[in-house]
Structures are given as structure tokens and as C-alpha cells.
Amino acid sequence: MNAKPIHYHGDSFKQLSQFPEKKLEKFALSLSYLQYGMEPVLKTKAMKGLGHGVLELTQNGKPAYRCIYVVADDAIHVLHAFVKTSDATDSKHEKTIKTRYKQI
């Protein structure tokens, strides 16, 4: 099986690469698994209302880490990565995700 390419949109790669090393390793491994059609090691959750098929890789804690992606056109599109400190997703992050989703 060929690996699906990963496309990073906007500053998502930069944001993801700024996660602490231990957190980054789990996100990188999860994205790698997704490339080969396997289940990621991190928990995933649908991001309803932000675009068809948009999912988030989650690593909870204080703070919590998120990587938002969608599988489309036989590729993995990383739309956004961020750190959050509250239970809700900030509207500025939702706006970024929606905008980048529309560009696919």
C-alpha cells in the first residue's frame, strides 16, 4: 500500500512542530499511521460544523494539544494545530479550520 501524502496548510506544520517533543512524537506517529490507512495512536474526534470529514487528534491534559485534519483526494490535509487551555475550542481556531478547509 502506498502512503498517502500529508499536506500542511497555513502554519499548521510550524505550530505542530512547536509541541513538546513527547507530544509531537505521538502526533507524528498518528499521522504516519493515517498515511497507511491504520488507526492513529491518539484519540480522534469529529469536528462537527467545521467541514465534512474534519477530525481532530487529541491529547488531553493541562494544556491540551490538538491537530485538525481531513482525508480528502487520497491525501491527509493537516488544517491546524494548536494548544488549548479550556474545554471549548476558541472561535478563532474554528475560523482558521473553516477557512483552510475551503481551500482544499
N, C-alpha and C positions, 0 to 999 in steps of 0.2 A: 504494500500500500504506500502510495506517495504521500508525503507530508503536505498538509495544506499550508500555504504561506500565511504569515502573520503580517498584517498591515497596521501600523500605528498611526492614528490620526491626531492632528494638532500636536500638543506637547505631552501626549499620553506616555510615550516612551521615557521622556525626561522625568515625568512625575513618578512613574513606576520605578525607575532606576534610583530614585531618592528614598525608597522604602528601606528600612533597616535590613541588613544582609540576610538574617534568618527569615524575615517575612518575604523578602524578594525571592529567595530560593524556592519557597512554596508556590508563589505566583508563577515563577518561571517554569517550574515543573508542571503545574496545572496547564499552562498554555502549551507546553510541549506535548502533554498527553492529548489535549484537544486537537493538535495538529494531526495526530494519528487516529482520531476517532474514538479515543478512550475517554473514560470519565475522569474529570480532574480530581486532584487530591484534596482541593479545597471545596467547601460547600458552595453551591450555586443557588441563585435565587432569581426568578423572573422580575424584570423591572417594568411592571405594567404601566402603560400610558406613555412610555418613552420611545416606543418603536417596536415593530413586530420582531420577536425573537431576541430582544435585548436581554442579556443576562449579566449578573454580577457575580464575580468570585469574591467571597467574603472571608475575612479573617477578623473575628471579633476580639474585643479587648478594649483597653483604655490607653490609647485611642484604637479605633477600628480602621482597618485598611480595606479598600475596595478597588477592584479592577473591572471595568464595564466593557463587555464585548458582545459581538454578534457574529454568527457564522452566516456568511452570505457569499454568493458567487464562488463557492468552493474555496473560500479563504476565511481566516479569522481576522476580524476587524476590531482592534482594541480602540475603543472610543474615548475612554477616560480612565484615569487612575487618581485616587485621592485618599486622604486621611480624614476621618470624621470623628467628632467627639460627642455627638448627640445621637439619639435614636433615629431621628428623621434625616432624610437626605436633603441637604440645603438646596434651595431653588436655583442657585447659580450653577450647581453641578448638574441638575436636571436640564437646565437650558443648554449647557455645553453638550450634554449627551444627545439631546434632540437635534441640535444644530449639526453635529458631526454625523449623526445617523442619516440625516437628509442628504449628506454629501456622498454617501456610498452609491 
